[in-house]
């Protein structure tokens, strides 16, 4: 069979490829993933471990009281692998008994894969005796009510932990509020925006403004999806409804301006020591517009590294979407 040849004039011409410079993206750079961290609070009974745990909870740490020692490695793995929890604080104390002897070995194992800080709280015998006298709570080791001897036994049991602690804090001269303030001042510089928990909530004006709201925005100026038959039984969490609400120029302008205002305000709220902030968005019934806006603001603040959750007071629970 004769081989057909294609004349040069019919051959496709090779186009010269021109290198184009990549255009700069207008979007902000993604936030790098946060490193996981674990804080272990321990020390003498009556030294303030419960107050210290609350301080870390206010700083955004996932908090657990009295986790059994044998579960500690498993819990550390959960923190390291979790997409939701990046920092945790827990209490390990004398209630573990003789098992505390294994703590240094367990700690060494955990630190191979997770940044871990051990804080040991203690106080003078006089301060601890005074606190037990004021609260009238029994010491966990005081079987016969003798607190002084129980404290001596506790110090001996806790020695293996005290010897490996990163921070030893004497709380003899602290009251509850001073202890929490001291820990927050020490650790909040590393917390960035995570010391503030933001709630982005929706509501319907027909049921009143939420009493817990710090900032309230009225989104009734936006077109109402309620008047579109296919959206009426859905909510602002449904992708079609959310897209409809976001599609209007005034919605985009509103989202932009509110996000910019919140990003301006939030560092000052954190500086003033505010732990919780509730931002509320209201429409007529609390089903469509306010829900879509609350969800969108939560996403935008989350992308900027803040701890934020969306909630919906008046959204029908039984509706789809």
C-alpha positions in Angstrom: 0.0 0.0 0.0 1.4 3.4 -1.0 2.1 5.7 1.8 0.2 9.0 1.6 2.1 12.1 2.1 0.6 15.3 3.4 1.7 18.4 1.6 3.5 21.0 3.7 0.7 23.6 3.1 -1.8 21.3 4.7 0.2 20.5 7.7 -0.8 22.3 10.9 1.6 25.0 11.8 3.3 24.9 15.2 2.2 27.9 17.2 4.9 29.7 19.2 4.3 29.1 22.8 4.7 32.3 24.8 5.4 32.1 28.5 2.9 33.9 30.6 3.7 35.2 34.0 1.4 33.8 36.7 -1.0 36.4 37.9 -0.9 37.2 41.6 -3.9 35.8 43.5 -6.0 38.4 45.3 -6.9 35.8 48.0 -5.0 35.8 51.2 -2.4 33.1 51.8 -3.7 30.0 53.5 -3.0 29.7 57.2 -0.5 26.9 57.9 -1.7 24.0 60.0 -1.4 24.5 63.7 1.0 22.4 65.6 -0.7 20.1 68.1 0.0 20.7 71.8 -0.8 19.0 75.1 -0.6 20.6 78.6 -0.7 18.2 81.6 -1.7 19.9 84.8 -0.8 18.1 88.0 0.2 18.8 91.6 -1.0 18.8 95.1 -4.7 18.6 96.0 -5.9 22.1 96.9 -3.2 23.8 94.8 -5.7 25.1 92.2 -5.7 22.5 89.4 -9.4 22.9 88.7 -9.0 26.7 88.3 -5.9 26.2 86.2 -7.8 23.8 83.9 -10.6 26.4 83.5 -8.0 29.0 82.6 -6.7 26.8 79.7 -10.3 26.1 78.7 -10.9 29.8 78.3 -7.7 30.0 76.2 -9.2 27.5 73.7 -7.7 24.3 75.0 -9.9 21.1 74.9 -10.0 20.3 78.6 -10.3 17.0 80.4 -10.3 16.4 84.2 -8.8 13.3 85.7 -8.0 11.2 82.7 -6.9 7.7 83.6 -3.1 7.4 83.2 -3.3 4.4 80.9 -5.5 6.4 78.5 -3.0 9.2 78.2 -1.1 7.9 75.1 -4.3 7.2 73.3 -5.6 10.7 74.1 -2.4 12.2 72.9 -2.8 10.4 69.6 -6.3 11.7 69.2 -5.1 15.3 69.8 -2.3 14.8 67.2 -4.5 13.3 64.6 -7.7 15.4 65.2 -8.8 18.0 62.6 -10.9 19.7 65.3 -8.6 19.7 68.4 -5.1 21.1 68.1 -4.5 22.0 71.7 -5.6 20.2 74.9 -5.1 20.4 78.6 -5.8 17.7 81.2 -5.4 16.9 84.8 -3.4 14.0 86.2 -3.4 13.8 90.0 -3.0 11.6 93.1 -6.2 9.8 92.4 -4.1 7.6 90.1 -2.3 6.2 93.1 0.7 4.0 92.6 0.2 4.2 88.8 1.9 7.6 89.0 5.3 5.8 89.0 4.8 5.1 85.3 4.1 8.7 84.4 7.8 9.6 83.4 7.9 6.7 81.0 4.5 7.5 79.5 5.5 11.2 79.2 8.7 10.3 77.3 6.6 8.2 74.9 4.1 11.0 74.2 6.8 13.6 73.7 8.2 11.7 70.7 5.1 12.7 68.6 3.4 15.6 70.5 4.7 18.8 72.1 3.8 18.3 75.8 4.2 20.7 78.7 3.8 19.5 82.3 2.8 22.1 84.9 3.1 21.1 88.6 1.1 23.2 91.0 2.0 23.2 94.7 1.5 25.3 97.8 2.8 25.6 101.3 1.4 23.3 103.9 -0.2 26.2 105.8 -1.9 27.5 102.6 -3.3 24.0 101.8 -4.5 23.4 105.3 -6.2 26.8 105.3 -7.9 26.0 102.0 -9.2 22.6 103.2 -10.5 24.3 106.3 -12.3 27.0 104.3 -13.9 24.7 101.7 -14.5 21.7 104.1 -13.7 19.3 101.2 -12.0 16.0 102.1 -8.5 15.3 100.9 -8.6 12.3 98.5 -6.0 10.5 100.7 -7.4 11.5 104.1 -9.2 8.4 105.1 -9.5 9.4 108.7 -9.8 13.1 108.2 -6.1 13.8 108.9 -5.3 16.3 106.1 -1.7 17.0 107.3 -0.6 13.4 107.0 -2.5 13.0 103.7 -0.5 15.9 102.3 2.8 14.3 103.2 1.7 11.0 101.5 0.6 13.0 98.4 3.9 14.8 98.1 5.7 11.4 98.1 3.4 9.9 95.5 3.7 12.9 93.2 7.5 13.1 93.3 7.9 11.2 90.0 5.8 13.8 88.2 7.3 16.8 90.0 10.8 15.7 88.9 9.8 15.8 85.2 7.7 19.0 85.3 8.5 21.8 82.9 6.9 24.5 85.1 6.6 24.3 88.9 4.2 26.9 90.2 3.7 27.8 93.9 0.1 29.0 94.3 0.4 29.8 98.1 -0.1 33.5 97.5 -2.6 33.2 94.6 -6.4 33.4 94.9 -8.5 31.7 92.2 -8.7 34.8 90.0 -5.0 35.6 90.3 -4.0 32.0 89.4 -6.1 32.1 86.2 -4.8 35.5 85.3 -1.2 34.4 85.8 -1.6 31.3 83.5 -3.5 33.2 80.9 -0.9 35.9 80.8 1.8 33.2 80.4 0.1 31.2 77.7 -2.2 33.6 75.8 0.7 35.2 73.8 1.0 31.8 72.1 -2.8 31.6 71.6 -3.1 34.3 69.0 -6.8 34.4 68.1 -7.6 31.1 69.7 -8.2 32.6 73.2 -11.5 34.0 71.9 -14.4 31.7 71.1 -16.7 33.3 68.6 -20.3 32.3 68.1 -21.8 33.3 64.7 -25.5 32.8 65.2 -28.7 33.4 63.3 -32.1 34.4 64.7 -35.6 35.6 63.6 -36.7 39.0 64.7 -40.3 37.7 65.2 -38.9 35.8 68.2 -36.8 38.7 69.6 -33.1 39.5 69.6 -30.9 37.0 71.4 -30.0 38.3 74.9 -26.5 36.8 74.7 -25.6 38.7 71.5 -22.7 41.2 71.7 -23.0 42.4 68.1 -26.3 42.3 66.1 -26.7 42.7 62.4 -30.0 43.0 60.6 -30.0 41.2 57.2 -33.7 41.8 56.4 -32.5 44.2 53.6 -31.5 41.2 51.5 -34.0 39.5 49.1 -36.0 36.9 50.9 -35.7 33.3 49.6 -39.0 32.5 51.5 -40.9 33.9 48.5 -39.3 31.4 46.1 -41.4 28.2 46.3 -38.5 25.8 45.9 -36.6 27.4 48.8 -39.5 27.9 51.2 -39.1 24.6 53.1 -35.3 24.7 53.0 -32.9 26.7 55.1 -29.8 28.9 54.6 -27.6 25.9 55.1 -28.8 24.3 51.8 -26.3 25.0 49.1 -28.9 26.4 46.7 -30.4 28.8 49.2 -26.9 29.9 50.3 -25.9 30.5 46.7 -29.0 32.5 46.1 -28.4 34.8 49.1 -24.7 35.3 48.3 -25.4 36.1 44.6 -26.6 39.6 45.2 -24.1 42.5 45.1 -25.4 44.0 48.3 -24.7 40.6 50.0 -21.1 40.5 48.9 -20.6 44.1 50.0 -22.2 43.4 53.4 -20.0 40.3 53.9 -16.9 42.1 53.0 -17.6 45.1 55.3 -18.7 43.0 58.3 -15.7 40.6 57.9 -13.3 43.6 57.8 -14.9 45.2 60.8 -14.7 42.0 62.8 -11.1 41.4 61.9 -10.4 44.9 63.1 -12.3 44.4 66.4 -11.3 40.9 67.4 -7.6 41.6 68.4 -8.9 44.3 70.8 -11.4 42.0 72.3 -8.7 39.5 72.9 -6.4 42.2 74.3 -9.1 43.1 76.8 -9.3 39.4 78.0 -12.7 38.6 76.4 -13.2 34.9 76.2 -16.5 34.7 74.3 -18.0 36.8 71.6 -21.5 36.3 70.1 -22.2 37.9 66.7 -25.9 37.6 65.7 -27.5 38.0 62.3 -31.2 38.4 62.2 -33.9 38.1 59.5 -37.6 37.8 59.7 -38.0 34.2 60.5 -34.4 33.0 61.2 -34.5 30.4 58.5 -32.9 31.6 55.3 -31.0 34.9 55.1 -29.6 35.0 58.6 -28.6 31.3 58.5 -26.7 31.7 55.3 -24.9 34.8 56.5 -24.0 33.4 59.9 -22.5 30.3 58.2 -20.5 32.4 55.7 -19.1 34.7 58.4 -18.1 31.7 60.4 -16.2 30.2 57.4 -14.4 33.5 56.8 -13.3 34.0 60.3 -12.3 30.4 60.6 -10.0 30.8 57.6 -8.3 33.7 59.4 -7.4 31.3 62.2 -10.1 32.2 64.8 -12.1 29.7 66.8 -15.6 30.1 65.6 -18.8 28.1 65.5 -22.1 28.7 63.8 -25.4 28.3 65.6 -29.0 28.8 64.6 -31.6 29.7 67.2 -34.7 29.7 65.2 -33.9 27.4 62.2 -36.5 24.6 61.9 -34.8 21.4 63.0 -37.0 19.2 60.9 -36.4 21.0 57.6 -34.1 19.6 54.9 -30.9 21.5 54.2 
